[in-house]
């Protein structure tokens, strides 16, 4: 004959605890199922990255600039130089096209061009270069030591390549763009050559999610 003994207080608490944990597990699973899907970007998602956190550099007007100056805007940062024969003008022209594609949200985009050739890229030259693409685009001109630091912060590559004369050198460099959201947080890395439509689509997602 089997006798069912009453549960001891400690055992009774343990059973209640296990039952509570099981209920919590089911509730958590249900909540996770109801959580909105992660944003599906076409660019490389850098959300939460511990690098490319910002900059503090003079622009082509001599004014010190940081990400805070562009709060409320999507900021796209590209590293290049004005004598670049193809990659840099192509990237900037693409950004100008992105701005057009954004339509009514065009004013929420800020393109930033950081020169990796401050020796030749004077403030006047940078200002004229930006004007070729969009008058609202801004160029930053770091001093050599600042350039070294910001390149390290953004994990970008650049190297001087000697030419036939002292002033005819070129620059090898990374060609992608970094995208910051309206709160100044790094979110995306856009590969060079991805196309204006793709970047515009990702920027629209960021604008909707802010």
Secondary structure, DSSP 8 states (H G I E B T S, - for coil): --------HHHHHHHHHHHHHHHHHHHHHHHHHHS------SSEE-TT-SS----EEEBTTS-EEEGGGGTTSEEEEEEE-TT-SSHHHHHHHHHHHHHHHTGGGGGGEEEEEEES-TTT--HHHHHHHHHTT-TT-EEE---HHHHHHHHHHHT--EEEE--SSTT--EEEE---EEEE-TTS-EEEEE-TTS-HHHHHHHHHHHHHH-
